[in-house]
Amino acid sequence: MNKTLFYFKMAMAVVYTAIGVYILINSNSLSGIAGETYTPVIGGVILGYGLFRGYTALKVEKNKDQDN
């Protein structure tokens, strides 16, 4: 994987993580879309997805470095 793609993947992981944290902190952020009950669930899922993207990007980059 080239470095630009790695940096893009990490940037997107940070964006997803930040959005998830924002939704968890601000309970009114999804008031027009989802009820107050589902807002923490949606925030948690987005936060988890961001962390998962970051982990997989780092894992792929680490494996690439070990292969060379």
C-alpha positions, 0 to 999 in steps of 0.5 A: 500500500502506498503512503498516500493511501495509508494516510487517507485511510488513517484520516478517515479513521480519525474522522469516523472516530471523531463523529462517533465521539461527537454523537455520543457527547451531544445527545441532540445531534441526531434529534431529527433522524433518530430518537434519543434512545438510539443516538448513543447506539449509533454513536457507538457503532460509528466510533467502533467502525472508526477504531476498526478502520484505524486498526486494520490500516495499521495492521496492513501497513505493519504486515507490508513492512515485515514482508520487505 
